[in-house]
Amino acid sequence: MKIFATIRFYWGALVISLNTAILMIPALMIFDKHKSTIVHYINKLTLFMLGGKVVKEGEMDLNADMYVMNHQGIIDIVAMEALQNNHLRWVAKKELFDAPWFGNLLRQGEMISLDRGNKAGLIKLIKDVKLSKEELHRGVAIFPEGTRTKEQSLLSFKQGTRIIANKLKLKIQPIVITGSKHILNEHDKTGHSGTVHYKFLPTIDVKNAKDTWFEDLHTQMQEVIDSEYTKYNRSR
């Protein structure tokens, strides 16, 4: 019934908020050298408390510089961190860094702030990704749609991702996420138990790729999204 799904949504929002504020942020501040492990295990706990599971198809390329994913909501990040323990640097809009709790979490995790309203934002992002690749040796996770959507069709990808990848000659691994919206639907304010699926696609070495690699990437990810829905009735 809708009422129970609504209750589960607010339960999920409460779990994420409390686990972030009470467990994750203090742990990151105290145990600075174990940030990736802390994020991994607390997100596994969070997903479990929401009645969620996570499965993967294919392998994560640990040599990739950037992971490009479709985006539906906060569960995309929670489940991805629960799935792996590779200390990713997530790209998030600047406004989230100013938010209570989550802003502190992003800063403690040394994530990348993107100011979309500032023309210098792209220059800063290029520098941050370059730092991640050459000095920190941490993969960058980005949602090239730039925002969440409730539709099955991918939004147009922001050109900043293509510009950065071409300039820095990155290795890009696309990842298609399905099922996360079922666990916590931020548009309809409903929640359910369920499984988040991550499908790891072949890595693109931009240095050797065709000029149309970015457009081809969008097409490939959409084809996988459509196939997952047709075969398994899993929406993205």
C-alpha positions as MATLAB code, in Angstrom:
seq = 'MKIFATIRFYWGALVISLNTAILMIPALMIFDKHKSTIVHYINKLTLFMLGGKVVKEGEMDLNADMYVMNHQGIIDIVAMEALQNNHLRWVAKKELFDAPWFGNLLRQGEMISLDRGNKAGLIKLIKDVKLSKEELHRGVAIFPEGTRTKEQSLLSFKQGTRIIANKLKLKIQPIVITGSKHILNEHDKTGHSGTVHYKFLPTIDVKNAKDTWFEDLHTQMQEVIDSEYTKYNRSR';
ca = [
       0.000    0.000    0.000;
       1.122    3.555   -0.721;
       1.055    4.560    2.956;
       3.606    1.887    3.890;
       5.799    2.845    0.926;
       5.685    6.460    2.088;
       6.627    5.463    5.639;
       9.549    3.446    4.277;
      10.724    6.472    2.315;
      10.906    8.667    5.398;
      12.477    5.806    7.353;
      15.131    5.557    4.651;
      15.779    9.292    4.708;
      16.127    9.157    8.502;
      18.537    6.196    8.378;
      20.760    7.899    5.810;
      20.782   11.173    7.761;
      21.504    9.597   11.145;
      24.135    7.180    9.881;
      25.837   10.084    8.151;
      25.734   12.450   11.132;
      26.279   10.016   14.012;
      28.495    7.344   12.480;
      30.219    8.375    9.288;
      31.291   11.972    9.867;
      32.783   11.383   13.349;
      34.517    8.213   12.159;
      36.056   10.025    9.184;
      37.323   12.770   11.471;
      38.841   10.368   14.004;
      40.201    7.634   11.724;
      41.615    9.746    8.904;
      43.713    6.941    7.383;
      40.783    4.556    6.983;
      38.287    6.737    5.136;
      37.522    4.340    2.281;
      36.873    1.437    4.672;
      34.633    3.581    6.883;
      32.574    4.796    3.940;
      32.307    1.267    2.575;
      31.069   -0.445    5.732;
      28.716    2.275    6.921;
      27.078    2.388    3.501;
      26.713   -1.413    3.620;
      24.967   -0.987    6.969;
      22.764    1.784    5.601;
      21.709   -0.279    2.604;
      20.943   -3.261    4.857;
      18.786   -1.092    7.144;
      16.828    0.059    4.090;
      16.168   -3.534    3.048;
      18.452   -3.203    0.054;
      20.964   -5.481   -1.633;
      23.501   -4.819   -4.357;
      24.760   -7.019   -7.184;
      27.123   -6.390  -10.063;
      27.573   -7.649  -13.603;
      31.003   -7.329  -15.135;
      34.111   -6.081  -13.369;
      35.120   -2.691  -12.116;
      38.233   -1.520  -13.960;
      40.563   -0.330  -11.212;
      42.780    1.338  -13.825;
      39.988    3.620  -15.013;
      40.390    7.309  -14.199;
      36.702    8.161  -14.254;
      33.464    6.221  -13.746;
      30.454    7.585  -15.626;
      27.018    6.614  -14.292;
      23.348    7.377  -14.816;
      21.651    9.020  -11.841;
      18.352    8.508  -10.035;
      19.018    9.437   -6.417;
      21.097    9.063   -3.272;
      20.906    5.249   -3.362;
      23.101    5.295   -6.492;
      25.942    6.505   -4.268;
      25.087    4.506   -1.141;
      24.953    1.201   -3.020;
      28.048    1.945   -5.116;
      30.066    2.597   -1.964;
      28.608   -0.542   -0.374;
      29.622   -2.551   -3.457;
      33.291   -1.558   -3.606;
      36.026   -0.090   -1.435;
      38.210    1.937   -3.799;
      37.980    5.410   -2.238;
      36.286    7.174   -5.140;
      36.093   10.945   -5.419;
      32.506   11.891   -6.242;
      31.745   15.051   -8.184;
      28.895   16.938   -6.493;
      27.364   20.337   -7.035;
      28.658   23.108   -4.800;
      25.294   23.564   -3.080;
      25.603   20.129   -1.475;
      28.884   21.145    0.155;
      27.001   23.965    1.888;
      24.300   21.637    3.260;
      24.333   20.511    6.923;
      25.743   17.027    7.555;
      26.142   16.027    3.920;
      28.363   19.011    3.194;
      30.580   17.993    6.080;
      30.627   14.423    4.792;
      31.688   15.559    1.313;
      34.460   17.722    2.724;
      35.733   14.994    5.065;
      35.735   12.541    2.148;
      37.712   15.017   -0.003;
      35.078   14.935   -2.736;
      35.036   17.334   -5.694;
      32.884   20.455   -5.610;
      31.420   21.704   -8.906;
      30.103   25.251   -9.190;
      27.811   25.105  -12.217;
      26.993   28.801  -12.046;
      30.620   29.888  -12.301;
      32.464   29.972  -15.624;
      35.632   28.996  -13.792;
      33.911   25.858  -12.499;
      35.089   23.735  -15.438;
      38.701   24.886  -15.026;
      38.587   23.934  -11.345;
      37.051   20.564  -12.206;
      39.829   19.833  -14.701;
      42.419   20.614  -12.019;
      40.627   18.431   -9.455;
      40.398   15.470  -11.835;
      44.057   15.902  -12.822;
      45.023   15.889   -9.138;
      42.933   12.767   -8.559;
      44.626   10.960  -11.424;
      48.247   12.023  -11.059;
      48.743   12.556   -7.321;
      45.936   11.031   -5.273;
      45.469    8.003   -7.558;
      41.746    7.980   -6.841;
      39.098    7.292   -9.447;
      36.539   10.046  -10.063;
      32.822    9.188  -10.112;
      30.526   11.488  -12.050;
      26.911   11.683  -13.212;
      27.180   13.303  -16.663;
      23.437   13.979  -16.822;
      24.108   16.588  -14.156;
      20.878   15.976  -12.244;
      18.411   13.297  -11.210;
      15.516   12.322  -13.443;
      12.565    9.981  -13.030;
      12.460    9.076  -16.726;
      13.859    5.975  -18.418;
      15.571    7.992  -21.118;
      18.947    9.459  -20.314;
      19.175   13.218  -20.317;
      21.772   14.771  -22.574;
      25.228   14.435  -21.064;
      26.926   17.648  -19.974;
      29.831   18.475  -22.250;
      32.166   19.126  -19.323;
      32.740   15.382  -18.931;
      33.816   15.075  -22.562;
      36.072   18.144  -22.380;
      37.854   16.893  -19.259;
      38.287   13.373  -20.605;
      39.707   14.605  -23.911;
      42.051   17.112  -22.302;
      43.453   14.717  -19.710;
      43.298   11.618  -21.969;
      41.326    9.693  -19.378;
      40.243    6.073  -19.260;
      36.472    6.087  -18.784;
      34.399    3.171  -17.529;
      30.629    3.515  -18.025;
      28.377    1.966  -15.376;
      24.625    1.473  -15.738;
      22.579    1.500  -12.525;
      19.113   -0.039  -12.333;
      16.817   -0.683   -9.382;
      17.995    2.097   -7.060;
      14.847    4.161   -7.511;
      12.735    1.274   -6.236;
      14.503    1.338   -2.860;
      14.175    5.082   -2.343;
      12.190    7.086   -4.878;
      12.910   10.748   -4.223;
      10.362   11.895   -6.804;
       7.356    9.927   -5.514;
       8.539    9.795   -1.885;
       8.193    6.000   -1.690;
      10.487    3.248   -0.438;
      10.696   -0.542   -0.809;
      13.106   -3.376   -0.212;
      14.951   -4.379   -3.356;
      18.212   -4.891   -5.204;
      20.402   -2.337   -6.939;
      22.153   -3.631  -10.043;
      25.435   -2.235  -11.380;
      26.481   -3.233  -14.873;
      30.131   -2.437  -15.601;
      30.710   -1.801  -19.299;
      34.039   -1.929  -21.189;
      36.455    0.903  -20.456;
      37.011    3.565  -23.089;
      40.573    4.798  -23.517;
      39.835    8.288  -24.783;
      43.363    8.673  -26.176;
      42.655    5.933  -28.732;
      38.899    6.344  -29.115;
      36.882    7.699  -32.033;
      35.927   11.364  -32.021;
      32.324   10.306  -31.403;
      33.139    8.302  -28.258;
      31.051   10.549  -26.009;
      27.939   10.302  -28.150;
      28.506    6.553  -28.566;
      28.800    6.232  -24.780;
      25.400    7.837  -24.289;
      23.859    5.522  -26.898;
      25.444    2.403  -25.384;
      24.262    3.223  -21.869;
      20.727    3.905  -23.106;
      20.665    0.574  -24.932;
      21.662   -1.236  -21.732;
      19.012    0.644  -19.734;
      16.342   -0.318  -22.267;
      17.526   -3.932  -22.314;
      17.443   -4.220  -18.510;
      13.866   -2.945  -18.477;
      12.721   -5.199  -21.318;
      14.347   -8.371  -19.938;
      13.941   -7.894  -16.179;
      11.453   -5.035  -15.778;
      14.124   -3.089  -13.891;
      13.796    0.627  -14.350;
      16.769    2.865  -14.023;
];
